[in-house]
Structures are given as C-alpha cells and as structure tokens.
Amino acid sequence: MQTPAIEFCDLVIIGGGLTGLSLACWLADTARVTQQALPKVCVLEPRETYTNDRTWCFWDLEPHPFTEVIRHRWPRWQVGDDRQRVIQDGGDQHYAMLTAEDVYQKAQATIATNPQLNLFKATRVEQVSVETDRVLVDADRRQWQARAVIDTRPPESSAMREVSGLWQLFTGFEIDCSNHGYALDTVHLMDFQPATEAISFVYLLPLGPDRLLVEWTEFLPLRQKPDYEDKLNAWLRHNLKHPFRVVRREAGALPMMEIVNSSGAGRLVNAGIRGGWMRPSSGFHFAACQRGCKMLAAQILAAHRSGQWLLATPQTRHIGLRWMDRVFLKALRRQPHQAPAWFIALFAGTSAAQMCRFMNDQARLTDILAVIRALPPGPLIKAAILR
Ligand SMILES: Cc1cc2nc3c(=O)[nH]c(=O)nc-3n(C[C@H](O)[C@H](O)[C@H](O)COP(=O)(O)OP(=O)(O)OC[C@H]3O[C@@H](n4cnc5c(N)ncnc54)[C@H](O)[C@@H]3O)c2cc1C
C-alpha cells in the first residue's frame, strides 16, 4: 500500500464554500488589523473550478470581507398575495446582494496574497480522525495533519431534525426582459401564489430596468428535487409584458430545521449550515455566517498565540430565537395554508428596522415582542404546547 503524502499545518478548513472561504478572509483581515501572526491554514475543496452558482442576499447591517463587492442594494422590500401587500422602507438599511462569482473571486484573491493561506481544489475529504494533540484529515491519497479542523461540509442527514421542520426548495432564473416594469428600489421577498398543499411564493429581485432574478419557492415537509422550471416559466409568461431570455439558473434545497451540532469544544468544530448557523425559519444564512466566522477567526488567532487549540462552535443565534423558530415551523407544518396571512401580518406588525434585525438574528427584546404581537397567538401556543 502506498503511504499518503503528508502536509502539516495549524488549521484545516474542510470545504471552500461560503463558510470556508469567509473564514479564510476573516482570518486574513483580523490578523492584518490586529497585527497578529496568521497560522498556516489549508482549505480543502472538491470543486476544480468555481462557477457563478448562486447569489447571497441579506440585510447589510455589519461590515464583512465582501462589503466592497456588493452588486445590488434595495432600500425597500415587500411581501403579499393577490389581495394585499405590505411594503417596508428600510431607509439606509439595505437588502443587499452578492454574486457567488464575486465572493469566490475575492476570497481566492485574498488567499493568493497570503502565503499562510492555501486553497487545495479538487480535494474531497474522506476521513477525519481526532487524536489528543492533532487531527488527521485524509483525502485522495494525501493526509493533512493539523492542530485543529473546522468542518463546513453539508450536514449529514442524521443531524437534521426533519420531523419538526420543512424543506425550502427553489428554482431561479436570472432573465433579460425589456421594460419589466417592476420598481427598481423594491425586492419582492414573498409574492404568495395560490397553492393547495405546499407554501408557494415568487421571490423577485429587480437587477436593472431589463434584468430580473425570479425564483419559484416552495416549503414542503419532505425533500424533493427542486424542479420548478415549468411553474416559473408559466408565471413569467403570465406576468411579463415582453418575451424574456434566461441568462443564468440557480436552484437549492435548504433544510429549514434544527441541525444537531455534534461537535463540542475541541479540535474539531462544525461551522456553516453544518454548525446550525442557517436560520431555520427563513433559510437566511449569510449574516449569521459572517458573524460566526468573525468569532471563529478571533478564537483561532488566540489559539495560535497561546498554543491551546481548543475551539468552540460560535453560537450565532440567541436560544430564545431558536425556540421561536422551532414553534413557528411546527405551526407552519400543521397549517401551511395560513403562511401568507402569517407572513403578511409579521411584516405589517413590525418596523423595517425591527424586521432587518430579526431576519439577521440580531433581534433586540423589543423586536421579539413586536414579532410575537404581530403573529396570531392561538396556533403558535398550540404548536408550543403540542408535541
Ligand atoms: C442557490 C442558493 C441560493 C442561496 N441564497 C441565499 C441567500 O440569498 N441568502 C442567504 O443567506 N443564504 C442563501 N443560501 C443558503 C446558504 O447561504 C448557502 O447554501 C451557503 O452556501 C451555505 O454555506 P456553507 O458554507 O454552510 O455551505 P456551502 O457553501 O455549500 O459549502 C460547503 C462546502 O463543502 C464542500 N464539500 C462537500 N463535501 C466535501 C468533502 N467531502 N470534502 C471537502 N469539502 C467538501 C462543498 O463543495 C462546499 O464548497 C442559498 C443557497 C443556495 C443553494
């Protein structure tokens, strides 16, 4: 048997997706600003090349390494159905969009200019073994020996609390279409569509006078292939005055459920969706991910300084918010037909500033009280009490 080639480093980051690359950028930025030494970091990613496979939207309330590459900002957002709509005006608090292309490019440039940071593409991790004083990571006949490992691979299905959650499935088209007529300063977070079983809505981002990103989204109790191209095409033909041309596609299946994080404090720490950072009730992840990476970067630099490599998964969400999400998802599973009314009431009963903080996991007590007041108490109390 061939002995594997061995690479020694301080930290291995498994997965060069949003969390792995964000963490590398946070490490570089924090080390530079605080004039601390960077540990030797290896990011291991199976992809050979990165493609423009998604967009990340979030309320841009805090600085992060990708601020300078934000492509679009909108001050207003709306939710509604065929009878009513609520528009919130965030003023200088914007809903913002990054393209994956820009994020991947910016992160790769940061890694390329820091000799301590290394990205290994075409590298699929097969095994991770934690020992007392090191972690061994095996991939493709190579082995990495590190003081600690951050694992950002997608969570195992055994870690997903599927019975108390939903799947968010979506298919999106970025389209060219002349004079679409949608206001350029307003995103449509949820335009609910008539549906019998699933919770269905259209998510629409005006990217320019002739450019839209439109997604057909459903919340379902069971995972399915997110293939809504026919529904999306039918909706576009019905709602646009002019013909359109698809220039990019994206699709996803996001677990809106609790993710059990099996890693405690130690040399192996889960992060990203695997670490439970994505918001179960919405599928929003970007803002919490940046907060988590910032906290992890501080821990890693301190560990490098002290030589004590015991890390802990940062808690990016208050325990009260986690409980609220669980109850809300349980209520939605029981009464999916109420989703339009509940979401519209939620936006109608809160201010734009409260909503951005709530969505970004930064809610204050007054924001939480406003959310509780906005929602109908009966179904939520039932969901909280019943198993
Ligand atoms: C199409 C799409 C659009 C989205 N839009 C938004 C949005 O607008 N706003 C928002 O907040 N969230 C959004 N999300 C949700 C979430 O932000 C993303 O899924 C995000 O990429 C999750 O980050 P992550 O680092 O946890 O996982 P990923 O970015 O998926 O990274 C995991 C990485 O692990 C790698 N990997 C897998 N197996 C192995 C292995 N064996 N060895 C090594 N590496 C491995 C993968 O290749 C991948 O690079 C979207 C998701 C999708 C799919």
The ligand as a Gaussian input file, in Angstrom:
#p B3LYP/6-31G(d) Opt

LIG

0 1
 C      -28.858000      28.584000      -4.850000
 C      -28.746000      29.042000      -3.413000
 C      -29.029000      30.369000      -3.100000
 C      -28.924000      30.802000      -1.767000
 N      -29.193000      32.116000      -1.476000
 C      -29.044000      32.567000      -0.209000
 C      -29.272000      33.938000       0.086000
 O      -29.670000      34.718000      -0.779000
 N      -29.076000      34.369000       1.356000
 C      -28.647000      33.527000       2.352000
 O      -28.439000      33.985000       3.474000
 N      -28.472000      32.213000       2.099000
 C      -28.660000      31.710000       0.854000
 N      -28.439000      30.378000       0.591000
 C      -28.178000      29.466000       1.734000
 C      -26.711000      29.422000       2.187000
 O      -26.228000      30.732000       2.387000
 C      -25.809000      28.737000       1.191000
 O      -26.248000      27.423000       0.990000
 C      -24.338000      28.717000       1.621000
 O      -23.552000      28.359000       0.526000
 C      -24.097000      27.762000       2.770000
 O      -22.791000      27.931000       3.225000
 P      -21.941000      26.717000       3.786000
 O      -20.539000      27.143000       3.852000
 O      -22.575000      26.174000       5.014000
 O      -22.119000      25.568000       2.676000
 P      -21.503000      25.558000       1.206000
 O      -21.349000      26.928000       0.677000
 O      -22.342000      24.601000       0.430000
 O      -20.053000      24.955000       1.441000
 C      -19.840000      23.605000       1.771000
 C      -18.597000      23.195000       1.017000
 O      -18.209000      21.879000       1.405000
 C      -17.661000      21.262000       0.258000
 N      -17.631000      19.813000       0.462000
 C      -18.649000      18.908000       0.340000
 N      -18.177000      17.664000       0.580000
 C      -16.863000      17.783000       0.866000
 C      -15.822000      16.866000       1.197000
 N      -16.049000      15.536000       1.303000
 N      -14.564000      17.332000       1.409000
 C      -14.306000      18.670000       1.343000
 N      -15.256000      19.580000       1.052000
 C      -16.499000      19.141000       0.806000
 C      -18.596000      21.701000      -0.854000
 O      -18.022000      21.533000      -2.140000
 C      -18.806000      23.165000      -0.494000
 O      -17.889000      24.010000      -1.124000
 C      -28.560000      29.896000      -0.721000
 C      -28.305000      28.561000      -1.064000
 C      -28.397000      28.143000      -2.381000
 C      -28.140000      26.677000      -2.697000

